[in-house]
Each structure stands twice: as C-alpha cells, then as structure tokens.
Amino acid sequence: MTLSSSSKNKILAAAAGLAVNLLLFFTKLYVGLSVNSVAIYTDALNSLADGAICFTAVIGFYFISSKASERYPFGTGKAEDLLSLVISAVIVVTGGAFAFISLERLMYPVPVWFSSVYAVIIAVTAVVKLFLALFFGAVSKKNKSQSIKGFAADSILDFFITLCTLISFTLSEKISFSLDGIAGMVISIVLIIQGIKMTVSACKKISGKRDDALCENAKALLEKNENIVVADIQCHIYGDVKIFTADISANCKTPEEIAVISQRLNEKLNREFYSKLYINWGDKHEE
C-alpha cells in the first residue's frame, strides 16, 4: 500500500507518542512504587493507556490510509471516527479504574516517602509531556487530523495532571491526611470527564451530525466572486476527505459553461478543504 504524506506523518506522530508514553510509564511506575504514591502510580497507568491509544492509532491510521475502491468509494476515512470512539472509551475505563484505586487509598491511607530526586524526575516527565503536546499540535495543524489534535489536547491535560501529582507528592511529607488519594481522585475525575466528552463528540460524527459551520464556510466560498446561488449544501466527512453535495443555480445554461463553473468550484473547495464537490444544477445538469 502506498501511503500519502499526510498518512505517513500521522503514523510517525502516533509511533513517537507510543515510544514517549512507554518511557514515561516505566519512569513513573518506578517512582510510584519506590515512594508508595498512588497518585504517581495512577499517572503511570495513564501514560500506559496513552501508549496503548497511540499503538491503536498507528494501526488505525494505516487502515484509514486505504485508497478509494469499488467497495469503499470515498476511502475508509470514517474509521478515524471509530478510532476516536475507541480512544475515548479507553480513557473513561482508565479513569474509572484510577478512581477505584484512589478511593481505596483515601479509605486506607498509607505513608508516602518523599524524595527530592524523585520529585525532579516527575517534574521532567511533566515537561516531556508538554513538548509532546506541542509536537502533536504541530502535526495536527499541518495534516488536519482530529485524532492527532485529540492527542495534543490529551497531552496538555496530562501535563497538568502530572503537575498536580508533583504538588501532592511534594506536600505529602507536610500534610497528615491522604493528599495522595485526593490527587488520584482529581486525576480520575478529570480523565472520566474528558473521556465522556470525546465519546459524545465521536458518536455525533459517526451518526452523521451536520457540521453547520463547515457547510456555511463552504457555501460562502462557492458564492464568492461567482454568479451563482447555492440553495443547499451538505458535507459528508471521511477522515481527511470531505464530500460536498450542493444544489446550485446559475444564469448560464449550456453544458460547456456548466462544466467550466463546476471545475472552478471543485478547485476552490479542494484547495481549502481537500474535498470533492458534487453539484445538482437547477436545470438537472450534474457534475
């Protein structure tokens, strides 16, 4: 299979995320077990879950990159929405598991052994996660991938989670109650909320919810500097590929004039949205 430049970039980004998150997992796991901190241990499991998501994304992006065929006339881009749904489900389940562990620590608190060396290590992992978020953000902007954009948002959230973990770990030697368990609960709740939001968003896309903003932008672009009227426009999204269908009226009526306008409108949308336009003309001519 010949992969496009965009597909290669997304696969490489997911692979990089997998490698970094696995490294963070083993580092945080070692620190968490060494100092007996459930918050750090939970944060380590979060990195492991992120690594699993990136691994799934590598496979998913490879499958999504399949070109259009007779069976899949617009490609397999819809699989990216299914991938987003899987990712969000993993986040919700992971958050629930973390909540159970943290609640147990709240009910049965145990001492946490503070170490400045380990605190520095956790601080470094937070900085690494921040740089990973910036990396994902750059890749998503260049390749217009919602999944990679989700990775960027998740990495920023993980940065603040790790920062919260670091604060609770640093204060653990000065505060008597189970701050470690409270921090674990906060992390869990944030993960569950994020996962639910991602699940709802993915379900809306899979069910075919109309993107009003995208349709309006496309309509304005088509009508700009053109002597046409767009009565209605719909968009069907298949990953990076967008298929627009529009009902258009124009003063010209000859097939030659319609062919010229159709090509020009297609070029407009393709440059802006990487898309294909199918037109239903008022006089029954179609492109």
C-alpha atoms as a printed R data frame, in Angstrom:
    type eleno elety resid chain resno       x      y       z
1   ATOM     1    CA   MET     A     1   0.000  0.000   0.000
2   ATOM     2    CA   THR     A     2   1.350  3.437  -0.972
3   ATOM     3    CA   LEU     A     3   0.842  5.888   1.880
4   ATOM     4    CA   SER     A     4   0.226  9.581   1.393
5   ATOM     5    CA   SER     A     5   2.481 12.147   3.052
6   ATOM     6    CA   SER     A     6  -0.316 13.026   5.480
7   ATOM     7    CA   SER     A     7  -0.831  9.378   6.456
8   ATOM     8    CA   LYS     A     8   2.901  8.866   6.995
9   ATOM     9    CA   ASN     A     9   3.094 11.951   9.204
10  ATOM    10    CA   LYS     A    10   0.167 10.788  11.342
11  ATOM    11    CA   ILE     A    11   1.567  7.262  11.686
12  ATOM    12    CA   LEU     A    12   5.006  8.601  12.661
13  ATOM    13    CA   ALA     A    13   3.411 11.010  15.165
14  ATOM    14    CA   ALA     A    14   1.429  8.174  16.775
15  ATOM    15    CA   ALA     A    15   4.555  5.975  16.856
16  ATOM    16    CA   ALA     A    16   6.515  8.773  18.537
17  ATOM    17    CA   GLY     A    17   3.705  9.153  21.072
18  ATOM    18    CA   LEU     A    18   3.826  5.422  21.743
19  ATOM    19    CA   ALA     A    19   7.580  5.461  22.416
20  ATOM    20    CA   VAL     A    20   7.435  8.550  24.657
21  ATOM    21    CA   ASN     A    21   4.433  7.333  26.668
22  ATOM    22    CA   LEU     A    22   6.003  3.926  27.265
23  ATOM    23    CA   LEU     A    23   9.147  5.636  28.539
24  ATOM    24    CA   LEU     A    24   7.043  7.848  30.814
25  ATOM    25    CA   PHE     A    25   5.087  4.822  32.047
26  ATOM    26    CA   PHE     A    26   8.155  2.892  33.179
27  ATOM    27    CA   THR     A    27   9.694  6.003  34.731
28  ATOM    28    CA   LYS     A    28   6.555  6.935  36.698
29  ATOM    29    CA   LEU     A    29   5.876  3.324  37.643
30  ATOM    30    CA   TYR     A    30   9.353  3.008  39.126
31  ATOM    31    CA   VAL     A    31   8.960  6.266  41.077
32  ATOM    32    CA   GLY     A    32   5.405  5.460  42.179
33  ATOM    33    CA   LEU     A    33   6.340  2.035  43.514
34  ATOM    34    CA   SER     A    34   9.510  3.405  45.123
35  ATOM    35    CA   VAL     A    35   7.742  6.152  47.097
36  ATOM    36    CA   ASN     A    36   4.433  4.266  47.580
37  ATOM    37    CA   SER     A    37   2.363  7.005  45.882
38  ATOM    38    CA   VAL     A    38  -0.957  6.004  44.331
39  ATOM    39    CA   ALA     A    39  -1.161  9.374  42.522
40  ATOM    40    CA   ILE     A    40   2.142  8.762  40.730
41  ATOM    41    CA   TYR     A    41   1.208  5.135  40.132
42  ATOM    42    CA   THR     A    42  -2.123  6.271  38.653
43  ATOM    43    CA   ASP     A    43  -0.326  8.821  36.490
44  ATOM    44    CA   ALA     A    44   1.927  5.993  35.271
45  ATOM    45    CA   LEU     A    45  -1.098  3.929  34.269
46  ATOM    46    CA   ASN     A    46  -2.420  6.981  32.457
47  ATOM    47    CA   SER     A    47   0.775  7.084  30.390
48  ATOM    48    CA   LEU     A    48   0.381  3.367  29.679
49  ATOM    49    CA   ALA     A    49  -3.187  3.970  28.481
50  ATOM    50    CA   ASP     A    50  -1.938  6.805  26.255
51  ATOM    51    CA   GLY     A    51   0.687  4.455  24.846
52  ATOM    52    CA   ALA     A    52  -1.987  1.852  24.090
53  ATOM    53    CA   ILE     A    53  -4.069  4.512  22.362
54  ATOM    54    CA   CYS     A    54  -1.085  5.568  20.230
55  ATOM    55    CA   PHE     A    55  -0.449  1.927  19.312
56  ATOM    56    CA   THR     A    56  -4.082  1.579  18.243
57  ATOM    57    CA   ALA     A    57  -3.739  4.822  16.295
58  ATOM    58    CA   VAL     A    58  -0.717  3.517  14.350
59  ATOM    59    CA   ILE     A    59  -2.770  0.541  13.166
60  ATOM    60    CA   GLY     A    60  -5.860  2.682  12.629
61  ATOM    61    CA   PHE     A    61  -4.083  5.339  10.567
62  ATOM    62    CA   TYR     A    62  -2.571  2.646   8.363
63  ATOM    63    CA   PHE     A    63  -6.026  1.205   7.728
64  ATOM    64    CA   ILE     A    64  -7.563  4.646   7.215
65  ATOM    65    CA   SER     A    65  -4.975  5.441   4.536
66  ATOM    66    CA   SER     A    66  -6.521  2.837   2.210
67  ATOM    67    CA   LYS     A    67  -7.444  4.469  -1.077
68  ATOM    68    CA   ALA     A    68 -10.934  4.599  -2.502
69  ATOM    69    CA   SER     A    69 -12.147  1.367  -4.071
70  ATOM    70    CA   GLU     A    70 -15.346 -0.042  -5.534
71  ATOM    71    CA   ARG     A    71 -16.403 -1.215  -2.086
72  ATOM    72    CA   TYR     A    72 -15.286  1.991  -0.352
73  ATOM    73    CA   PRO     A    73 -15.814  4.728  -2.982
74  ATOM    74    CA   PHE     A    74 -14.715  7.509  -0.597
75  ATOM    75    CA   GLY     A    75 -11.985  5.566   1.178
76  ATOM    76    CA   THR     A    76 -12.003  4.318   4.773
77  ATOM    77    CA   GLY     A    77 -11.683  7.692   6.489
78  ATOM    78    CA   LYS     A    78 -14.752  7.075   8.657
79  ATOM    79    CA   ALA     A    79 -12.601  4.585  10.557
80  ATOM    80    CA   GLU     A    80 -10.871  7.590  12.167
81  ATOM    81    CA   ASP     A    81 -14.132  8.430  13.938
82  ATOM    82    CA   LEU     A    82 -14.344  4.832  15.181
83  ATOM    83    CA   LEU     A    83 -10.744  5.133  16.346
84  ATOM    84    CA   SER     A    84 -11.650  8.290  18.287
85  ATOM    85    CA   LEU     A    85 -14.533  6.395  19.902
86  ATOM    86    CA   VAL     A    86 -12.188  3.576  20.983
87  ATOM    87    CA   ILE     A    87  -9.714  6.107  22.379
88  ATOM    88    CA   SER     A    88 -12.410  7.891  24.392
89  ATOM    89    CA   ALA     A    89 -13.761  4.584  25.740
90  ATOM    90    CA   VAL     A    90 -10.271  3.590  26.923
91  ATOM    91    CA   ILE     A    91  -9.914  6.955  28.688
92  ATOM    92    CA   VAL     A    92 -13.250  6.523  30.514
93  ATOM    93    CA   VAL     A    93 -12.414  2.978  31.632
94  ATOM    94    CA   THR     A    94  -8.930  4.038  32.714
95  ATOM    95    CA   GLY     A    95 -10.359  6.942  34.713
96  ATOM    96    CA   GLY     A    96 -12.812  4.590  36.439
97  ATOM    97    CA   ALA     A    97 -10.020  2.205  37.413
98  ATOM    98    CA   PHE     A    98  -7.966  5.113  38.759
99  ATOM    99    CA   ALA     A    99 -10.934  6.334  40.797
100 ATOM   100    CA   PHE     A   100 -11.306  2.931  42.461
101 ATOM   101    CA   ILE     A   101  -7.607  2.790  43.372
102 ATOM   102    CA   SER     A   102  -7.644  6.360  44.699
103 ATOM   103    CA   LEU     A   103 -10.817  5.770  46.751
104 ATOM   104    CA   GLU     A   104  -9.178  2.756  48.325
105 ATOM   105    CA   ARG     A   105  -6.171  4.905  49.242
106 ATOM   106    CA   LEU     A   106  -8.485  7.505  50.787
107 ATOM   107    CA   MET     A   107 -10.211  4.874  52.905
108 ATOM   108    CA   TYR     A   108  -6.990  3.129  53.877
109 ATOM   109    CA   PRO     A   109  -4.217  5.756  53.765
110 ATOM   110    CA   VAL     A   110  -0.584  4.678  53.811
111 ATOM   111    CA   PRO     A   111   2.556  6.804  54.149
112 ATOM   112    CA   VAL     A   112   4.259  8.291  51.081
113 ATOM   113    CA   TRP     A   113   8.039  8.560  51.150
114 ATOM   114    CA   PHE     A   114   9.111 11.901  49.711
115 ATOM   115    CA   SER     A   115  12.363 12.234  47.785
116 ATOM   116    CA   SER     A   116  13.628 15.402  46.087
117 ATOM   117    CA   VAL     A   117  15.334 13.292  43.408
118 ATOM   118    CA   TYR     A   118  12.076 11.569  42.520
119 ATOM   119    CA   ALA     A   119  10.281 14.937  42.585
120 ATOM   120    CA   VAL     A   120  12.707 16.246  39.961
121 ATOM   121    CA   ILE     A   121  12.116 13.135  37.830
122 ATOM   122    CA   ILE     A   122   8.355 13.675  37.926
123 ATOM   123    CA   ALA     A   123   8.877 17.346  37.006
124 ATOM   124    CA   VAL     A   124  10.927 16.270  33.986
125 ATOM   125    CA   THR     A   125   8.164 13.889  32.859
126 ATOM   126    CA   ALA     A   126   5.695 16.805  33.003
127 ATOM   127    CA   VAL     A   127   7.944 18.898  30.750
128 ATOM   128    CA   VAL     A   128   8.293 15.965  28.322
129 ATOM   129    CA   LYS     A   129   4.506 15.689  28.139
130 ATOM   130    CA   LEU     A   130   4.232 19.410  27.391
131 ATOM   131    CA   PHE     A   131   6.693 19.119  24.497
132 ATOM   132    CA   LEU     A   132   4.769 16.082  23.239
133 ATOM   133    CA   ALA     A   133   1.586 18.189  23.246
134 ATOM   134    CA   LEU     A   134   3.319 20.883  21.169
135 ATOM   135    CA   PHE     A   135   4.576 18.211  18.767
136 ATOM   136    CA   PHE     A   136   1.095 16.714  18.326
137 ATOM   137    CA   GLY     A   137  -0.347 20.206  17.881
138 ATOM   138    CA   ALA     A   138   2.074 20.988  15.048
139 ATOM   139    CA   VAL     A   139   1.343 17.670  13.317
140 ATOM   140    CA   SER     A   140  -2.441 18.067  13.626
141 ATOM   141    CA   LYS     A   141  -2.307 21.609  12.241
142 ATOM   142    CA   LYS     A   142  -0.233 20.531   9.239
143 ATOM   143    CA   ASN     A   143  -2.235 17.386   8.469
144 ATOM   144    CA   LYS     A   144  -5.691 18.489   9.691
145 ATOM   145    CA   SER     A   145  -6.226 15.368  11.806
146 ATOM   146    CA   GLN     A   146  -8.844 15.410  14.581
147 ATOM   147    CA   SER     A   147  -7.322 12.322  16.205
148 ATOM   148    CA   ILE     A   148  -3.849 13.888  16.456
149 ATOM   149    CA   LYS     A   149  -5.493 17.089  17.693
150 ATOM   150    CA   GLY     A   150  -7.135 14.956  20.388
151 ATOM   151    CA   PHE     A   151  -3.695 13.579  21.304
152 ATOM   152    CA   ALA     A   152  -2.430 17.145  21.687
153 ATOM   153    CA   ALA     A   153  -5.323 18.103  23.980
154 ATOM   154    CA   ASP     A   154  -4.860 14.907  25.992
155 ATOM   155    CA   SER     A   155  -1.131 15.590  26.381
156 ATOM   156    CA   ILE     A   156  -1.783 19.118  27.659
157 ATOM   157    CA   LEU     A   157  -4.246 17.694  30.170
158 ATOM   158    CA   ASP     A   158  -1.673 15.065  31.168
159 ATOM   159    CA   PHE     A   159   0.859 17.844  31.749
160 ATOM   160    CA   PHE     A   160  -1.428 19.482  34.309
161 ATOM   161    CA   ILE     A   161  -2.274 16.087  35.806
162 ATOM   162    CA   THR     A   162   1.414 15.340  36.325
163 ATOM   163    CA   LEU     A   163   1.882 18.839  37.741
164 ATOM   164    CA   CYS     A   164  -0.950 18.151  40.203
165 ATOM   165    CA   THR     A   165   0.695 14.839  41.070
166 ATOM   166    CA   LEU     A   166   4.022 16.584  41.675
167 ATOM   167    CA   ILE     A   167   2.407 19.139  44.001
168 ATOM   168    CA   SER     A   168   0.614 16.472  46.037
169 ATOM   169    CA   PHE     A   169   3.805 14.422  46.238
170 ATOM   170    CA   THR     A   170   5.838 17.445  47.394
171 ATOM   171    CA   LEU     A   171   3.275 18.353  50.067
172 ATOM   172    CA   SER     A   172   2.796 14.771  51.244
173 ATOM   173    CA   GLU     A   173   5.542 14.991  53.856
174 ATOM   174    CA   LYS     A   174   3.988 18.111  55.409
175 ATOM   175    CA   ILE     A   175   0.285 17.196  55.370
176 ATOM   176    CA   SER     A   176  -1.055 14.390  57.516
177 ATOM   177    CA   PHE     A   177  -4.226 13.397  55.629
178 ATOM   178    CA   SER     A   178  -4.234 11.399  52.397
179 ATOM   179    CA   LEU     A   179  -3.450 14.146  49.904
180 ATOM   180    CA   ASP     A   180  -2.107 11.416  47.638
181 ATOM   181    CA   GLY     A   181  -5.523  9.746  47.422
182 ATOM   182    CA   ILE     A   182  -7.261 13.083  46.829
183 ATOM   183    CA   ALA     A   183  -4.887 13.890  43.965
184 ATOM   184    CA   GLY     A   184  -5.583 10.460  42.484
185 ATOM   185    CA   MET     A   185  -9.348 11.112  42.656
186 ATOM   186    CA   VAL     A   186  -8.960 14.513  40.959
187 ATOM   187    CA   ILE     A   187  -6.945 12.922  38.149
188 ATOM   188    CA   SER     A   188  -9.552 10.187  37.749
189 ATOM   189    CA   ILE     A   189 -12.492 12.597  37.591
190 ATOM   190    CA   VAL     A   190 -10.734 14.778  35.006
191 ATOM   191    CA   LEU     A   191  -9.980 11.716  32.859
192 ATOM   192    CA   ILE     A   192 -13.566 10.459  33.057
193 ATOM   193    CA   ILE     A   193 -14.997 13.873  32.086
194 ATOM   194    CA   GLN     A   194 -12.565 14.180  29.190
195 ATOM   195    CA   GLY     A   195 -13.359 10.651  28.011
196 ATOM   196    CA   ILE     A   196 -17.121 11.277  28.132
197 ATOM   197    CA   LYS     A   197 -16.771 14.493  26.106
198 ATOM   198    CA   MET     A   198 -14.663 12.692  23.498
199 ATOM   199    CA   THR     A   199 -17.194  9.828  23.379
200 ATOM   200    CA   VAL     A   200 -20.108 12.195  22.753
201 ATOM   201    CA   SER     A   201 -18.156 14.028  20.040
202 ATOM   202    CA   ALA     A   202 -17.167 10.773  18.298
203 ATOM   203    CA   CYS     A   203 -20.750  9.460  18.428
204 ATOM   204    CA   LYS     A   204 -22.053 12.664  16.851
205 ATOM   205    CA   LYS     A   205 -19.593 12.321  13.973
206 ATOM   206    CA   ILE     A   206 -20.345  8.635  13.438
207 ATOM   207    CA   SER     A   207 -24.103  9.284  13.469
208 ATOM   208    CA   GLY     A   208 -23.635 11.896  10.730
209 ATOM   209    CA   LYS     A   209 -24.295 15.158  12.610
210 ATOM   210    CA   ARG     A   210 -24.272 18.108  10.221
211 ATOM   211    CA   ASP     A   211 -21.334 20.497  10.613
212 ATOM   212    CA   ASP     A   212 -23.208 23.783  10.138
213 ATOM   213    CA   ALA     A   213 -20.079 25.945  10.369
214 ATOM   214    CA   LEU     A   214 -18.262 23.903   7.712
215 ATOM   215    CA   CYS     A   215 -21.281 23.972   5.380
216 ATOM   216    CA   GLU     A   216 -21.683 27.733   5.765
217 ATOM   217    CA   ASN     A   217 -17.977 28.325   5.112
218 ATOM   218    CA   ALA     A   218 -18.121 26.144   2.008
219 ATOM   219    CA   LYS     A   219 -21.256 27.931   0.783
220 ATOM   220    CA   ALA     A   220 -19.639 31.356   1.228
221 ATOM   221    CA   LEU     A   221 -16.522 30.183  -0.591
222 ATOM   222    CA   LEU     A   222 -18.536 28.841  -3.532
223 ATOM   223    CA   GLU     A   223 -20.582 32.022  -3.929
224 ATOM   224    CA   LYS     A   224 -17.590 34.357  -3.603
225 ATOM   225    CA   ASN     A   225 -16.862 36.073  -6.932
226 ATOM   226    CA   GLU     A   226 -19.267 33.713  -8.721
227 ATOM   227    CA   ASN     A   227 -22.598 34.477 -10.379
228 ATOM   228    CA   ILE     A   228 -24.347 31.538  -8.705
229 ATOM   229    CA   VAL     A   229 -26.785 30.856  -5.869
230 ATOM   230    CA   VAL     A   230 -26.200 27.902  -3.520
231 ATOM   231    CA   ALA     A   231 -29.647 26.796  -2.365
232 ATOM   232    CA   ASP     A   232 -28.400 23.984  -0.122
233 ATOM   233    CA   ILE     A   233 -25.121 22.276   0.695
234 ATOM   234    CA   GLN     A   234 -24.293 19.096   2.612
235 ATOM   235    CA   CYS     A   235 -20.976 17.661   3.700
236 ATOM   236    CA   HIS     A   236 -20.023 14.041   4.334
237 ATOM   237    CA   ILE     A   237 -16.674 13.577   6.098
238 ATOM   238    CA   TYR     A   238 -14.444 10.525   5.654
239 ATOM   239    CA   GLY     A   239 -11.364 11.283   7.753
240 ATOM   240    CA   ASP     A   240  -9.340 13.850   5.794
241 ATOM   241    CA   VAL     A   241 -11.676 13.578   2.783
242 ATOM   242    CA   LYS     A   242 -14.769 15.779   2.634
243 ATOM   243    CA   ILE     A   243 -17.505 15.152   0.080
244 ATOM   244    CA   PHE     A   244 -19.776 18.136  -0.582
245 ATOM   245    CA   THR     A   245 -23.110 17.976  -2.404
246 ATOM   246    CA   ALA     A   246 -24.719 21.262  -3.375
247 ATOM   247    CA   ASP     A   247 -27.888 22.488  -5.104
248 ATOM   248    CA   ILE     A   248 -26.760 25.395  -7.285
249 ATOM   249    CA   SER     A   249 -28.497 27.763  -9.686
250 ATOM   250    CA   ALA     A   250 -26.679 29.838 -12.308
251 ATOM   251    CA   ASN     A   251 -27.531 32.145 -15.188
252 ATOM   252    CA   CYS     A   252 -25.566 30.081 -17.703
253 ATOM   253    CA   LYS     A   253 -27.322 27.051 -19.127
254 ATOM   254    CA   THR     A   254 -25.074 25.483 -21.772
255 ATOM   255    CA   PRO     A   255 -23.241 22.272 -20.825
256 ATOM   256    CA   GLU     A   256 -19.899 23.893 -21.674
257 ATOM   257    CA   GLU     A   257 -20.470 26.819 -19.315
258 ATOM   258    CA   ILE     A   258 -21.673 24.500 -16.557
259 ATOM   259    CA   ALA     A   259 -18.596 22.275 -16.976
260 ATOM   260    CA   VAL     A   260 -16.261 25.269 -16.628
261 ATOM   261    CA   ILE     A   261 -18.018 26.559 -13.499
262 ATOM   262    CA   SER     A   262 -18.156 23.063 -11.979
263 ATOM   263    CA   GLN     A   263 -14.417 22.616 -12.404
264 ATOM   264    CA   ARG     A   264 -13.703 26.036 -10.931
265 ATOM   265    CA   LEU     A   265 -15.918 25.392  -7.892
266 ATOM   266    CA   ASN     A   266 -14.344 21.987  -7.339
267 ATOM   267    CA   GLU     A   267 -10.871 23.518  -7.402
268 ATOM   268    CA   LYS     A   268 -11.942 26.123  -4.852
269 ATOM   269    CA   LEU     A   269 -13.199 23.593  -2.314
270 ATOM   270    CA   ASN     A   270 -10.336 21.188  -2.928
271 ATOM   271    CA   ARG     A   271  -7.740 23.875  -2.175
272 ATOM   272    CA   GLU     A   272  -9.499 24.944   1.004
273 ATOM   273    CA   PHE     A   273 -10.951 21.699   2.382
274 ATOM   274    CA   TYR     A   274  -9.233 18.831   0.480
275 ATOM   275    CA   SER     A   275 -12.620 17.846  -0.854
276 ATOM   276    CA   LYS     A   276 -14.737 16.778  -3.824
277 ATOM   277    CA   LEU     A   277 -17.877 18.647  -4.870
278 ATOM   278    CA   TYR     A   278 -20.951 17.088  -6.489
279 ATOM   279    CA   ILE     A   279 -23.380 19.619  -7.937
280 ATOM   280    CA   ASN     A   280 -27.093 19.367  -8.609
281 ATOM   281    CA   TRP     A   281 -27.877 22.115 -11.097
282 ATOM   282    CA   GLY     A   282 -31.292 23.713 -11.314
283 ATOM   283    CA   ASP     A   283 -31.731 22.559 -14.900
284 ATOM   284    CA   LYS     A   284 -30.833 18.959 -13.963
285 ATOM   285    CA   HIS     A   285 -27.230 19.154 -15.208
286 ATOM   286    CA   GLU     A   286 -24.863 17.409 -12.760
287 ATOM   287    CA   GLU     A   287 -21.145 17.255 -12.172
